[in-house]
Amino acid sequence: MTEPTRVTWRESIRSGGSGGSGGNGVEVADNLPAIVGVRNSKEAAGPVLRSVAAPGRPWSPV
């Protein structure tokens, strides 16, 4: 994505948790301009799905 220090991952609400309660292990990084990252928290070093966020519109998975 970009420099790892600039990416902040949080557990997705749709993952079944809020604040690290387990769930399905989906994390979202939405603190980068125009990019949203999605990864499996159980495999944090694994692949990352990147999506372009439209300016002024909330991002939502399809």
Chimera marker file (.cmm) of the C-alpha trace (Angstrom):
<marker_set name="trace">
<marker id="1" x="0.000" y="0.000" z="0.000" r="1" g="1" b="0" radius="0.5"/>
<marker id="2" x="2.311" y="2.713" z="1.223" r="1" g="1" b="0" radius="0.5"/>
<marker id="3" x="4.735" y="3.114" z="4.110" r="1" g="1" b="0" radius="0.5"/>
<marker id="4" x="3.538" y="0.689" z="6.825" r="1" g="1" b="0" radius="0.5"/>
<marker id="5" x="3.915" y="3.388" z="9.471" r="1" g="1" b="0" radius="0.5"/>
<marker id="6" x="1.262" y="5.468" z="7.717" r="1" g="1" b="0" radius="0.5"/>
<marker id="7" x="-1.347" y="2.698" z="7.596" r="1" g="1" b="0" radius="0.5"/>
<marker id="8" x="-3.654" y="2.357" z="10.581" r="1" g="1" b="0" radius="0.5"/>
<marker id="9" x="-5.653" y="-0.861" z="10.676" r="1" g="1" b="0" radius="0.5"/>
<marker id="10" x="-8.898" y="-1.256" z="12.626" r="1" g="1" b="0" radius="0.5"/>
<marker id="11" x="-11.302" y="-4.148" z="12.882" r="1" g="1" b="0" radius="0.5"/>
<marker id="12" x="-14.249" y="-3.753" z="10.570" r="1" g="1" b="0" radius="0.5"/>
<marker id="13" x="-17.650" y="-3.432" z="12.209" r="1" g="1" b="0" radius="0.5"/>
<marker id="14" x="-18.907" y="-5.960" z="9.646" r="1" g="1" b="0" radius="0.5"/>
<marker id="15" x="-16.291" y="-8.362" z="10.955" r="1" g="1" b="0" radius="0.5"/>
<marker id="16" x="-18.464" y="-8.976" z="13.987" r="1" g="1" b="0" radius="0.5"/>
<marker id="17" x="-16.413" y="-7.024" z="16.466" r="1" g="1" b="0" radius="0.5"/>
<marker id="18" x="-15.619" y="-3.589" z="17.689" r="1" g="1" b="0" radius="0.5"/>
<marker id="19" x="-12.209" y="-2.975" z="19.124" r="1" g="1" b="0" radius="0.5"/>
<marker id="20" x="-10.615" y="-6.389" z="18.736" r="1" g="1" b="0" radius="0.5"/>
<marker id="21" x="-13.318" y="-8.779" z="19.868" r="1" g="1" b="0" radius="0.5"/>
<marker id="22" x="-12.394" y="-11.424" z="17.331" r="1" g="1" b="0" radius="0.5"/>
<marker id="23" x="-15.103" y="-11.696" z="14.706" r="1" g="1" b="0" radius="0.5"/>
<marker id="24" x="-14.194" y="-12.928" z="11.258" r="1" g="1" b="0" radius="0.5"/>
<marker id="25" x="-10.802" y="-11.224" z="11.208" r="1" g="1" b="0" radius="0.5"/>
<marker id="26" x="-11.388" y="-8.463" z="8.655" r="1" g="1" b="0" radius="0.5"/>
<marker id="27" x="-9.427" y="-5.238" z="9.144" r="1" g="1" b="0" radius="0.5"/>
<marker id="28" x="-9.830" y="-1.951" z="7.280" r="1" g="1" b="0" radius="0.5"/>
<marker id="29" x="-7.308" y="0.844" z="6.754" r="1" g="1" b="0" radius="0.5"/>
<marker id="30" x="-9.207" y="3.977" z="5.775" r="1" g="1" b="0" radius="0.5"/>
<marker id="31" x="-6.781" y="6.669" z="6.915" r="1" g="1" b="0" radius="0.5"/>
<marker id="32" x="-5.053" y="7.046" z="3.541" r="1" g="1" b="0" radius="0.5"/>
<marker id="33" x="-6.153" y="9.610" z="0.948" r="1" g="1" b="0" radius="0.5"/>
<marker id="34" x="-8.327" y="8.037" z="-1.769" r="1" g="1" b="0" radius="0.5"/>
<marker id="35" x="-7.402" y="4.428" z="-0.817" r="1" g="1" b="0" radius="0.5"/>
<marker id="36" x="-9.098" y="1.884" z="1.435" r="1" g="1" b="0" radius="0.5"/>
<marker id="37" x="-7.222" y="-1.278" z="2.389" r="1" g="1" b="0" radius="0.5"/>
<marker id="38" x="-8.812" y="-4.537" z="3.505" r="1" g="1" b="0" radius="0.5"/>
<marker id="39" x="-6.914" y="-7.497" z="4.960" r="1" g="1" b="0" radius="0.5"/>
<marker id="40" x="-7.370" y="-10.689" z="6.928" r="1" g="1" b="0" radius="0.5"/>
<marker id="41" x="-6.227" y="-9.921" z="10.478" r="1" g="1" b="0" radius="0.5"/>
<marker id="42" x="-5.378" y="-13.577" z="11.000" r="1" g="1" b="0" radius="0.5"/>
<marker id="43" x="-2.797" y="-13.225" z="8.201" r="1" g="1" b="0" radius="0.5"/>
<marker id="44" x="-1.612" y="-9.621" z="8.677" r="1" g="1" b="0" radius="0.5"/>
<marker id="45" x="1.537" y="-10.149" z="6.589" r="1" g="1" b="0" radius="0.5"/>
<marker id="46" x="-0.543" y="-11.575" z="3.744" r="1" g="1" b="0" radius="0.5"/>
<marker id="47" x="-2.117" y="-9.837" z="0.765" r="1" g="1" b="0" radius="0.5"/>
<marker id="48" x="-4.038" y="-6.570" z="1.009" r="1" g="1" b="0" radius="0.5"/>
<marker id="49" x="-7.052" y="-5.678" z="-1.137" r="1" g="1" b="0" radius="0.5"/>
<marker id="50" x="-6.876" y="-2.014" z="-2.202" r="1" g="1" b="0" radius="0.5"/>
<marker id="51" x="-9.884" y="-0.024" z="-3.308" r="1" g="1" b="0" radius="0.5"/>
<marker id="52" x="-10.227" y="3.562" z="-4.505" r="1" g="1" b="0" radius="0.5"/>
<marker id="53" x="-12.476" y="5.728" z="-2.363" r="1" g="1" b="0" radius="0.5"/>
<marker id="54" x="-14.476" y="8.381" z="-4.204" r="1" g="1" b="0" radius="0.5"/>
<marker id="55" x="-13.947" y="11.887" z="-2.788" r="1" g="1" b="0" radius="0.5"/>
<marker id="56" x="-16.818" y="13.026" z="-0.590" r="1" g="1" b="0" radius="0.5"/>
<marker id="57" x="-18.489" y="9.620" z="-0.531" r="1" g="1" b="0" radius="0.5"/>
<marker id="58" x="-18.199" y="6.975" z="2.169" r="1" g="1" b="0" radius="0.5"/>
<marker id="59" x="-16.546" y="3.732" z="1.125" r="1" g="1" b="0" radius="0.5"/>
<marker id="60" x="-18.589" y="0.600" z="1.336" r="1" g="1" b="0" radius="0.5"/>
<marker id="61" x="-17.721" y="-2.945" z="0.259" r="1" g="1" b="0" radius="0.5"/>
<marker id="62" x="-19.797" y="-4.353" z="-2.585" r="1" g="1" b="0" radius="0.5"/>
<link id1="1" id2="2" r="1" g="1" b="0" radius="0.2"/>
<link id1="2" id2="3" r="1" g="1" b="0" radius="0.2"/>
<link id1="3" id2="4" r="1" g="1" b="0" radius="0.2"/>
<link id1="4" id2="5" r="1" g="1" b="0" radius="0.2"/>
<link id1="5" id2="6" r="1" g="1" b="0" radius="0.2"/>
<link id1="6" id2="7" r="1" g="1" b="0" radius="0.2"/>
<link id1="7" id2="8" r="1" g="1" b="0" radius="0.2"/>
<link id1="8" id2="9" r="1" g="1" b="0" radius="0.2"/>
<link id1="9" id2="10" r="1" g="1" b="0" radius="0.2"/>
<link id1="10" id2="11" r="1" g="1" b="0" radius="0.2"/>
<link id1="11" id2="12" r="1" g="1" b="0" radius="0.2"/>
<link id1="12" id2="13" r="1" g="1" b="0" radius="0.2"/>
<link id1="13" id2="14" r="1" g="1" b="0" radius="0.2"/>
<link id1="14" id2="15" r="1" g="1" b="0" radius="0.2"/>
<link id1="15" id2="16" r="1" g="1" b="0" radius="0.2"/>
<link id1="16" id2="17" r="1" g="1" b="0" radius="0.2"/>
<link id1="17" id2="18" r="1" g="1" b="0" radius="0.2"/>
<link id1="18" id2="19" r="1" g="1" b="0" radius="0.2"/>
<link id1="19" id2="20" r="1" g="1" b="0" radius="0.2"/>
<link id1="20" id2="21" r="1" g="1" b="0" radius="0.2"/>
<link id1="21" id2="22" r="1" g="1" b="0" radius="0.2"/>
<link id1="22" id2="23" r="1" g="1" b="0" radius="0.2"/>
<link id1="23" id2="24" r="1" g="1" b="0" radius="0.2"/>
<link id1="24" id2="25" r="1" g="1" b="0" radius="0.2"/>
<link id1="25" id2="26" r="1" g="1" b="0" radius="0.2"/>
<link id1="26" id2="27" r="1" g="1" b="0" radius="0.2"/>
<link id1="27" id2="28" r="1" g="1" b="0" radius="0.2"/>
<link id1="28" id2="29" r="1" g="1" b="0" radius="0.2"/>
<link id1="29" id2="30" r="1" g="1" b="0" radius="0.2"/>
<link id1="30" id2="31" r="1" g="1" b="0" radius="0.2"/>
<link id1="31" id2="32" r="1" g="1" b="0" radius="0.2"/>
<link id1="32" id2="33" r="1" g="1" b="0" radius="0.2"/>
<link id1="33" id2="34" r="1" g="1" b="0" radius="0.2"/>
<link id1="34" id2="35" r="1" g="1" b="0" radius="0.2"/>
<link id1="35" id2="36" r="1" g="1" b="0" radius="0.2"/>
<link id1="36" id2="37" r="1" g="1" b="0" radius="0.2"/>
<link id1="37" id2="38" r="1" g="1" b="0" radius="0.2"/>
<link id1="38" id2="39" r="1" g="1" b="0" radius="0.2"/>
<link id1="39" id2="40" r="1" g="1" b="0" radius="0.2"/>
<link id1="40" id2="41" r="1" g="1" b="0" radius="0.2"/>
<link id1="41" id2="42" r="1" g="1" b="0" radius="0.2"/>
<link id1="42" id2="43" r="1" g="1" b="0" radius="0.2"/>
<link id1="43" id2="44" r="1" g="1" b="0" radius="0.2"/>
<link id1="44" id2="45" r="1" g="1" b="0" radius="0.2"/>
<link id1="45" id2="46" r="1" g="1" b="0" radius="0.2"/>
<link id1="46" id2="47" r="1" g="1" b="0" radius="0.2"/>
<link id1="47" id2="48" r="1" g="1" b="0" radius="0.2"/>
<link id1="48" id2="49" r="1" g="1" b="0" radius="0.2"/>
<link id1="49" id2="50" r="1" g="1" b="0" radius="0.2"/>
<link id1="50" id2="51" r="1" g="1" b="0" radius="0.2"/>
<link id1="51" id2="52" r="1" g="1" b="0" radius="0.2"/>
<link id1="52" id2="53" r="1" g="1" b="0" radius="0.2"/>
<link id1="53" id2="54" r="1" g="1" b="0" radius="0.2"/>
<link id1="54" id2="55" r="1" g="1" b="0" radius="0.2"/>
<link id1="55" id2="56" r="1" g="1" b="0" radius="0.2"/>
<link id1="56" id2="57" r="1" g="1" b="0" radius="0.2"/>
<link id1="57" id2="58" r="1" g="1" b="0" radius="0.2"/>
<link id1="58" id2="59" r="1" g="1" b="0" radius="0.2"/>
<link id1="59" id2="60" r="1" g="1" b="0" radius="0.2"/>
<link id1="60" id2="61" r="1" g="1" b="0" radius="0.2"/>
<link id1="61" id2="62" r="1" g="1" b="0" radius="0.2"/>
</marker_set>
